[in-house]
Amino acid sequence: MDTFLAISFDIVQILLNVLWWIIVVQAILSVLIAFNVINTYNDFVSALWRGLNTMTEPVYRPIRRLLPDTGPMDFAPFVVLILIAIINYAVIPNLDAALISPGT
């Protein structure tokens, strides 16, 4: 049982790290598109942009409902990155320590 929990926590951390990188790539792509370094007329860029938005929109939507409207600046990715860091570096290690070795 302890091994199963440890592996489960590792899988969750890996998935959160993948999500973190997806958000970082999306933010970089967003800046490049905003400054017209690359444009969405390119089929690859357009497909990549749509794919990243499809993956991240369900994560951003509840956070955007809570945040005030800031116009063109979207703070939802920053909030998600902070939440991922909190979960990865505070919540999971404490859960791991409490559930796997509760006596120590």
N, CA, C and O atoms as a GROMACS GRO file, in nm:
protein
  416
    1MET      N    1   0.082  -0.120   0.000
    1MET     CA    2   0.000   0.000   0.000
    1MET      C    3   0.086   0.126   0.000
    1MET      O    4   0.056   0.223  -0.070
    2ASP      N    5   0.194   0.124   0.080
    2ASP     CA    6   0.283   0.240   0.085
    2ASP      C    7   0.349   0.265  -0.050
    2ASP      O    8   0.364   0.380  -0.093
    3THR      N    9   0.388   0.158  -0.117
    3THR     CA   10   0.450   0.172  -0.248
    3THR      C   11   0.351   0.229  -0.349
    3THR      O   12   0.388   0.312  -0.432
    4PHE      N   13   0.227   0.184  -0.342
    4PHE     CA   14   0.124   0.234  -0.432
    4PHE      C   15   0.103   0.384  -0.413
    4PHE      O   16   0.092   0.458  -0.511
    5LEU      N   17   0.098   0.430  -0.287
    5LEU     CA   18   0.081   0.573  -0.261
    5LEU      C   19   0.202   0.653  -0.310
    5LEU      O   20   0.186   0.760  -0.368
    6ALA      N   21   0.322   0.600  -0.287
    6ALA     CA   22   0.442   0.670  -0.332
    6ALA      C   23   0.443   0.683  -0.484
    6ALA      O   24   0.478   0.789  -0.537
    7ILE      N   25   0.406   0.576  -0.553
    7ILE     CA   26   0.401   0.580  -0.700
    7ILE      C   27   0.292   0.676  -0.746
    7ILE      O   28   0.310   0.748  -0.844
    8SER      N   29   0.178   0.676  -0.677
    8SER     CA   30   0.069   0.767  -0.713
    8SER      C   31   0.112   0.912  -0.700
    8SER      O   32   0.083   0.994  -0.787
    9PHE      N   33   0.182   0.945  -0.590
    9PHE     CA   34   0.230   1.081  -0.572
    9PHE      C   35   0.331   1.118  -0.680
    9PHE      O   36   0.332   1.231  -0.728
   10ASP      N   37   0.416   1.024  -0.718
   10ASP     CA   38   0.513   1.049  -0.824
   10ASP      C   39   0.443   1.076  -0.957
   10ASP      O   40   0.483   1.165  -1.032
   11ILE      N   41   0.339   0.999  -0.986
   11ILE     CA   42   0.264   1.019  -1.112
   11ILE      C   43   0.198   1.155  -1.112
   11ILE      O   44   0.200   1.225  -1.214
   12VAL      N   45   0.138   1.195  -1.000
   12VAL     CA   46   0.074   1.326  -0.991
   12VAL      C   47   0.177   1.436  -1.012
   12VAL      O   48   0.150   1.534  -1.081
   13GLN      N   49   0.295   1.422  -0.952
   13GLN     CA   50   0.399   1.523  -0.971
   13GLN      C   51   0.446   1.530  -1.115
   13GLN      O   52   0.471   1.640  -1.166
   14ILE      N   53   0.458   1.417  -1.182
   14ILE     CA   54   0.497   1.416  -1.323
   14ILE      C   55   0.392   1.486  -1.408
   14ILE      O   56   0.425   1.567  -1.494
   15LEU      N   57   0.265   1.455  -1.382
   15LEU     CA   58   0.158   1.520  -1.459
   15LEU      C   59   0.153   1.670  -1.434
   15LEU      O   60   0.129   1.748  -1.526
   16LEU      N   61   0.176   1.711  -1.311
   16LEU     CA   62   0.180   1.855  -1.281
   16LEU      C   63   0.299   1.922  -1.349
   16LEU      O   64   0.288   2.036  -1.394
   17ASN      N   65   0.413   1.853  -1.356
   17ASN     CA   66   0.529   1.908  -1.427
   17ASN      C   67   0.502   1.921  -1.577
   17ASN      O   68   0.542   2.019  -1.639
   18VAL      N   69   0.434   1.824  -1.634
   18VAL     CA   70   0.397   1.833  -1.776
   18VAL      C   71   0.304   1.951  -1.798
   18VAL      O   72   0.323   2.027  -1.894
   19LEU      N   73   0.205   1.968  -1.711
   19LEU     CA   74   0.114   2.082  -1.723
   19LEU      C   75   0.190   2.214  -1.709
   19LEU      O   76   0.162   2.310  -1.780
   20TRP      N   77   0.287   2.218  -1.617
   20TRP     CA   78   0.367   2.339  -1.599
   20TRP      C   79   0.438   2.375  -1.729
   20TRP      O   80   0.437   2.492  -1.770
   21TRP      N   81   0.500   2.276  -1.794
   21TRP     CA   82   0.570   2.303  -1.920
   21TRP      C   83   0.475   2.343  -2.032
   21TRP      O   84   0.509   2.428  -2.114
   22ILE      N   85   0.357   2.283  -2.035
   22ILE     CA   86   0.258   2.321  -2.136
   22ILE      C   87   0.221   2.468  -2.118
   22ILE      O   88   0.210   2.542  -2.216
   23ILE      N   89   0.201   2.511  -1.995
   23ILE     CA   90   0.166   2.651  -1.969
   23ILE      C   91   0.281   2.744  -2.006
   23ILE      O   92   0.258   2.851  -2.062
   24VAL      N   93   0.404   2.705  -1.974
   24VAL     CA   94   0.519   2.789  -2.009
   24VAL      C   95   0.533   2.803  -2.160
   24VAL      O   96   0.555   2.912  -2.211
   25VAL      N   97   0.519   2.692  -2.232
   25VAL     CA   98   0.528   2.697  -2.379
   25VAL      C   99   0.416   2.784  -2.435
   25VAL      O  100   0.438   2.862  -2.528
   26GLN      N  101   0.296   2.771  -2.380
   26GLN     CA  102   0.184   2.852  -2.426
   26GLN      C  103   0.210   3.001  -2.400
   26GLN      O  104   0.177   3.084  -2.484
   27ALA      N  105   0.267   3.034  -2.286
   27ALA     CA  106   0.298   3.174  -2.255
   27ALA      C  107   0.402   3.231  -2.351
   27ALA      O  108   0.389   3.343  -2.399
   28ILE      N  109   0.505   3.152  -2.379
   28ILE     CA  110   0.608   3.197  -2.474
   28ILE      C  111   0.548   3.214  -2.613
   28ILE      O  112   0.575   3.313  -2.680
   29LEU      N  113   0.467   3.119  -2.655
   29LEU     CA  114   0.402   3.128  -2.786
   29LEU      C  115   0.309   3.248  -2.792
   29LEU      O  116   0.300   3.315  -2.895
   30SER      N  117   0.240   3.276  -2.682
   30SER     CA  118   0.150   3.391  -2.676
   30SER      C  119   0.227   3.522  -2.697
   30SER      O  120   0.181   3.610  -2.770
   31VAL      N  121   0.342   3.534  -2.632
   31VAL     CA  122   0.424   3.655  -2.648
   31VAL      C  123   0.475   3.667  -2.791
   31VAL      O  124   0.473   3.775  -2.849
   32LEU      N  125   0.520   3.555  -2.848
   32LEU     CA  126   0.570   3.558  -2.986
   32LEU      C  127   0.459   3.596  -3.084
   32LEU      O  128   0.485   3.667  -3.182
   33ILE      N  129   0.339   3.549  -3.060
   33ILE     CA  130   0.227   3.585  -3.148
   33ILE      C  131   0.188   3.731  -3.127
   33ILE      O  132   0.161   3.802  -3.224
   34ALA      N  133   0.186   3.777  -3.001
   34ALA     CA  134   0.148   3.916  -2.972
   34ALA      C  135   0.243   4.016  -3.037
   34ALA      O  136   0.199   4.122  -3.082
   35PHE      N  137   0.371   3.984  -3.041
   35PHE     CA  138   0.469   4.075  -3.100
   35PHE      C  139   0.495   4.044  -3.248
   35PHE      O  140   0.588   4.098  -3.308
   36ASN      N  141   0.412   3.959  -3.304
   36ASN     CA  142   0.415   3.926  -3.446
   36ASN      C  143   0.549   3.868  -3.490
   36ASN      O  144   0.591   3.888  -3.605
   37VAL      N  145   0.616   3.798  -3.401
   37VAL     CA  146   0.738   3.726  -3.437
   37VAL      C  147   0.700   3.604  -3.520
   37VAL      O  148   0.764   3.572  -3.620
   38ILE      N  149   0.594   3.538  -3.475
   38ILE     CA  150   0.534   3.430  -3.554
   38ILE      C  151   0.385   3.462  -3.565
   38ILE      O  152   0.330   3.535  -3.482
   39ASN      N  153   0.320   3.407  -3.667
   39ASN     CA  154   0.178   3.435  -3.679
   39ASN      C  155   0.099   3.306  -3.694
   39ASN      O  156   0.154   3.201  -3.727
   40THR      N  157  -0.028   3.318  -3.670
   40THR     CA  158  -0.115   3.200  -3.672
   40THR      C  159  -0.160   3.164  -3.813
   40THR      O  160  -0.240   3.072  -3.829
   41TYR      N  161  -0.109   3.233  -3.915
   41TYR     CA  162  -0.138   3.192  -4.053
   41TYR      C  163  -0.059   3.066  -4.090
   41TYR      O  164  -0.097   2.992  -4.181
   42ASN      N  165   0.050   3.042  -4.020
   42ASN     CA  166   0.127   2.920  -4.038
   42ASN      C  167   0.045   2.804  -3.980
   42ASN      O  168  -0.001   2.812  -3.867
   43ASP      N  169   0.028   2.700  -4.057
   43ASP     CA  170  -0.056   2.587  -4.014
   43ASP      C  171  -0.003   2.521  -3.888
   43ASP      O  172  -0.082   2.486  -3.800
   44PHE      N  173   0.128   2.503  -3.877
   44PHE     CA  174   0.186   2.440  -3.758
   44PHE      C  175   0.162   2.525  -3.634
   44PHE      O  176   0.121   2.474  -3.530
   45VAL      N  177   0.188   2.654  -3.645
   45VAL     CA  178   0.170   2.745  -3.532
   45VAL      C  179   0.023   2.748  -3.492
   45VAL      O  180  -0.010   2.746  -3.373
   46SER      N  181  -0.064   2.754  -3.589
   46SER     CA  182  -0.208   2.757  -3.562
   46SER      C  183  -0.254   2.629  -3.492
   46SER      O  184  -0.330   2.635  -3.395
   47ALA      N  185  -0.208   2.514  -3.539
   47ALA     CA  186  -0.246   2.387  -3.478
   47ALA      C  187  -0.189   2.376  -3.336
   47ALA      O  188  -0.257   2.329  -3.245
   48LEU      N  189  -0.065   2.418  -3.318
   48LEU     CA  190  -0.003   2.415  -3.185
   48LEU      C  191  -0.078   2.507  -3.089
   48LEU      O  192  -0.105   2.469  -2.975
   49TRP      N  193  -0.110   2.626  -3.134
   49TRP     CA  194  -0.182   2.723  -3.051
   49TRP      C  195  -0.320   2.671  -3.010
   49TRP      O  196  -0.360   2.681  -2.895
   50ARG      N  197  -0.392   2.614  -3.107
   50ARG     CA  198  -0.525   2.558  -3.077
   50ARG      C  199  -0.512   2.440  -2.981
   50ARG      O  200  -0.593   2.427  -2.888
   51GLY      N  201  -0.413   2.355  -3.001
   51GLY     CA  202  -0.394   2.240  -2.913
   51GLY      C  203  -0.361   2.281  -2.771
   51GLY      O  204  -0.415   2.225  -2.675
   52LEU      N  205  -0.272   2.378  -2.756
   52LEU     CA  206  -0.237   2.425  -2.622
   52LEU      C  207  -0.357   2.490  -2.554
   52LEU      O  208  -0.379   2.469  -2.434
   53ASN      N  209  -0.433   2.569  -2.629
   53ASN     CA  210  -0.552   2.631  -2.571
   53ASN      C  211  -0.656   2.527  -2.531
   53ASN      O  212  -0.722   2.542  -2.428
   54THR      N  213  -0.671   2.422  -2.612
   54THR     CA  214  -0.765   2.316  -2.579
   54THR      C  215  -0.725   2.244  -2.450
   54THR      O  216  -0.812   2.207  -2.370
   55MET      N  217  -0.596   2.225  -2.429
   55MET     CA  218  -0.549   2.157  -2.309
   55MET      C  219  -0.559   2.244  -2.184
   55MET      O  220  -0.588   2.194  -2.076
   56THR      N  221  -0.535   2.373  -2.198
   56THR     CA  222  -0.528   2.458  -2.079
   56THR      C  223  -0.658   2.528  -2.045
   56THR      O  224  -0.677   2.568  -1.930
   57GLU      N  225  -0.747   2.544  -2.139
   57GLU     CA  226  -0.871   2.619  -2.113
   57GLU      C  227  -0.952   2.560  -1.998
   57GLU      O  228  -1.003   2.637  -1.917
   58PRO      N  229  -0.969   2.427  -1.986
   58PRO     CA  230  -1.044   2.374  -1.871
   58PRO      C  231  -0.978   2.406  -1.736
   58PRO      O  232  -1.047   2.413  -1.634
   59VAL      N  233  -0.848   2.424  -1.735
   59VAL     CA  234  -0.778   2.458  -1.611
   59VAL      C  235  -0.794   2.606  -1.580
   59VAL      O  236  -0.810   2.644  -1.464
   60TYR      N  237  -0.790   2.690  -1.683
   60TYR     CA  238  -0.799   2.835  -1.665
   60TYR      C  239  -0.941   2.882  -1.634
   60TYR      O  240  -0.958   2.977  -1.558
   61ARG      N  241  -1.042   2.817  -1.689
   61ARG     CA  242  -1.179   2.866  -1.681
   61ARG      C  243  -1.226   2.894  -1.539
   61ARG      O  244  -1.278   3.003  -1.513
   62PRO      N  245  -1.210   2.800  -1.443
   62PRO     CA  246  -1.257   2.832  -1.307
   62PRO      C  247  -1.179   2.945  -1.241
   62PRO      O  248  -1.234   3.020  -1.161
   63ILE      N  249  -1.052   2.957  -1.275
   63ILE     CA  250  -0.970   3.063  -1.216
   63ILE      C  251  -1.009   3.198  -1.275
   63ILE      O  252  -1.012   3.297  -1.203
   64ARG      N  253  -1.039   3.202  -1.404
   64ARG     CA  254  -1.081   3.328  -1.467
   64ARG      C  255  -1.212   3.378  -1.409
   64ARG      O  256  -1.236   3.498  -1.403
   65ARG      N  257  -1.298   3.286  -1.365
   65ARG     CA  258  -1.424   3.328  -1.302
   65ARG      C  259  -1.399   3.397  -1.169
   65ARG      O  260  -1.475   3.485  -1.130
   66LEU      N  261  -1.292   3.358  -1.099
   66LEU     CA  262  -1.262   3.416  -0.969
   66LEU      C  263  -1.183   3.547  -0.979
   66LEU      O  264  -1.197   3.635  -0.894
   67LEU      N  265  -1.100   3.560  -1.082
   67LEU     CA  266  -1.015   3.677  -1.096
   67LEU      C  267  -1.094   3.795  -1.154
   67LEU      O  268  -1.187   3.775  -1.232
   68PRO      N  269  -1.057   3.916  -1.115
   68PRO     CA  270  -1.123   4.033  -1.177
   68PRO      C  271  -1.079   4.048  -1.322
   68PRO      O  272  -0.973   4.000  -1.362
   69ASP      N  273  -1.162   4.116  -1.400
   69ASP     CA  274  -1.129   4.139  -1.541
   69ASP      C  275  -1.016   4.240  -1.550
   69ASP      O  276  -1.028   4.352  -1.502
   70THR      N  277  -0.905   4.198  -1.611
   70THR     CA  278  -0.789   4.286  -1.623
   70THR      C  279  -0.762   4.326  -1.768
   70THR      O  280  -0.652   4.367  -1.802
   71GLY      N  281  -0.863   4.314  -1.850
   71GLY     CA  282  -0.849   4.353  -1.990
   71GLY      C  283  -0.768   4.251  -2.067
   71GLY      O  284  -0.794   4.131  -2.058
   72PRO      N  285  -0.669   4.298  -2.142
   72PRO     CA  286  -0.594   4.204  -2.226
   72PRO      C  287  -0.495   4.116  -2.150
   72PRO      O  288  -0.448   4.015  -2.204
   73MET      N  289  -0.463   4.152  -2.027
   73MET     CA  290  -0.368   4.073  -1.949
   73MET      C  291  -0.441   3.961  -1.877
   73MET      O  292  -0.534   3.986  -1.799
   74ASP      N  293  -0.399   3.838  -1.902
   74ASP     CA  294  -0.462   3.721  -1.842
   74ASP      C  295  -0.370   3.666  -1.733
   74ASP      O  296  -0.259   3.621  -1.761
   75PHE      N  297  -0.417   3.672  -1.608
   75PHE     CA  298  -0.336   3.625  -1.496
   75PHE      C  299  -0.362   3.480  -1.461
   75PHE      O  300  -0.296   3.426  -1.372
   76ALA      N  301  -0.456   3.415  -1.527
   76ALA     CA  302  -0.489   3.276  -1.496
   76ALA      C  303  -0.367   3.182  -1.509
   76ALA      O  304  -0.348   3.098  -1.422
   77PRO      N  305  -0.284   3.195  -1.614
   77PRO     CA  306  -0.166   3.106  -1.621
   77PRO      C  307  -0.071   3.124  -1.502
   77PRO      O  308  -0.014   3.026  -1.453
   78PHE      N  309  -0.054   3.247  -1.457
   78PHE     CA  310   0.036   3.271  -1.343
   78PHE      C  311  -0.020   3.208  -1.217
   78PHE      O  312   0.054   3.150  -1.137
   79VAL      N  313  -0.152   3.219  -1.199
   79VAL     CA  314  -0.215   3.159  -1.082
   79VAL      C  315  -0.200   3.007  -1.086
   79VAL      O  316  -0.171   2.944  -0.984
   80VAL      N  317  -0.220   2.948  -1.204
   80VAL     CA  318  -0.207   2.803  -1.217
   80VAL      C  319  -0.063   2.760  -1.190
   80VAL      O  320  -0.042   2.659  -1.123
   81LEU      N  321   0.035   2.834  -1.238
   81LEU     CA  322   0.175   2.800  -1.211
   81LEU      C  323   0.206   2.806  -1.061
   81LEU      O  324   0.279   2.722  -1.009
   82ILE      N  325   0.151   2.906  -0.994
   82ILE     CA  326   0.172   2.918  -0.849
   82ILE      C  327   0.106   2.801  -0.777
   82ILE      O  328   0.164   2.743  -0.686
   83LEU      N  329  -0.015   2.766  -0.818
   83LEU     CA  330  -0.085   2.652  -0.756
   83LEU      C  331  -0.010   2.521  -0.779
   83LEU      O  332  -0.001   2.438  -0.689
   84ILE      N  333   0.043   2.504  -0.899
   84ILE     CA  334   0.121   2.383  -0.927
   84ILE      C  335   0.244   2.377  -0.838
   84ILE      O  336   0.277   2.271  -0.785
   85ALA      N  337   0.311   2.490  -0.820
   85ALA     CA  338   0.429   2.493  -0.733
   85ALA      C  339   0.391   2.460  -0.589
   85ALA      O  340   0.463   2.386  -0.522
   86ILE      N  341   0.280   2.515  -0.542
   86ILE     CA  342   0.236   2.487  -0.404
   86ILE      C  343   0.205   2.339  -0.388
   86ILE      O  344   0.245   2.276  -0.290
   87ILE      N  345   0.134   2.282  -0.485
   87ILE     CA  346   0.098   2.140  -0.477
   87ILE      C  347   0.224   2.053  -0.484
   87ILE      O  348   0.238   1.958  -0.407
   88ASN      N  349   0.314   2.085  -0.576
   88ASN     CA  350   0.435   2.004  -0.594
   88ASN      C  351   0.532   2.011  -0.477
   88ASN      O  352   0.592   1.910  -0.441
   89TYR      N  353   0.547   2.129  -0.418
   89TYR     CA  354   0.653   2.145  -0.319
   89TYR      C  355   0.604   2.153  -0.176
   89TYR      O  356   0.685   2.147  -0.083
   90ALA      N  357   0.473   2.165  -0.154
   90ALA     CA  358   0.422   2.172  -0.016
   90ALA      C  359   0.320   2.063   0.012
   90ALA      O  360   0.332   1.992   0.112
   91VAL      N  361   0.221   2.049  -0.073
   91VAL     CA  362   0.112   1.957  -0.044
   91VAL      C  363   0.154   1.812  -0.059
   91VAL      O  364   0.137   1.732   0.033
   92ILE      N  365   0.208   1.776  -0.175
   92ILE     CA  366   0.243   1.636  -0.200
   92ILE      C  367   0.349   1.583  -0.104
   92ILE      O  368   0.332   1.474  -0.050
   93PRO      N  369   0.458   1.656  -0.079
   93PRO     CA  370   0.556   1.603   0.018
   93PRO      C  371   0.497   1.584   0.158
   93PRO      O  372   0.530   1.487   0.227
   94ASN      N  373   0.410   1.676   0.201
   94ASN     CA  374   0.349   1.661   0.333
   94ASN      C  375   0.250   1.546   0.336
   94ASN      O  376   0.245   1.472   0.435
   95LEU      N  377   0.172   1.528   0.231
   95LEU     CA  378   0.083   1.413   0.222
   95LEU      C  379   0.162   1.283   0.219
   95LEU      O  380   0.126   1.185   0.285
   96ASP      N  381   0.269   1.284   0.143
   96ASP     CA  382   0.356   1.167   0.133
   96ASP      C  383   0.410   1.129   0.270
   96ASP      O  384   0.407   1.012   0.310
   97ALA      N  385   0.460   1.227   0.342
   97ALA     CA  386   0.515   1.200   0.475
   97ALA      C  387   0.408   1.156   0.574
   97ALA      O  388   0.432   1.069   0.657
   98ALA      N  389   0.290   1.216   0.565
   98ALA     CA  390   0.184   1.183   0.660
   98ALA      C  391   0.121   1.048   0.632
   98ALA      O  392   0.087   0.976   0.726
   99LEU      N  393   0.103   1.013   0.506
   99LEU     CA  394   0.034   0.888   0.473
   99LEU      C  395   0.125   0.766   0.467
   99LEU      O  396   0.084   0.656   0.503
  100ILE      N  397   0.248   0.785   0.423
  100ILE     CA  398   0.337   0.670   0.408
  100ILE      C  399   0.408   0.635   0.538
  100ILE      O  400   0.423   0.518   0.572
  101SER      N  401   0.451   0.736   0.611
  101SER     CA  402   0.518   0.707   0.738
  101SER      C  403   0.456   0.793   0.849
  101SER      O  404   0.518   0.888   0.895
  102PRO      N  405   0.332   0.760   0.893
  102PRO     CA  406   0.264   0.844   0.991
  102PRO      C  407   0.327   0.841   1.130
  102PRO      O  408   0.302   0.932   1.210
  103GLY      N  409   0.406   0.741   1.161
  103GLY     CA  410   0.464   0.730   1.295
  103GLY      C  411   0.588   0.814   1.316
  103GLY      O  412   0.632   0.830   1.430
  104THR      N  413   0.645   0.868   1.210
  104THR     CA  414   0.771   0.942   1.225
  104THR      C  415   0.753   1.089   1.215
  104THR      O  416   0.849   1.164   1.226
   0.00000   0.00000   0.00000
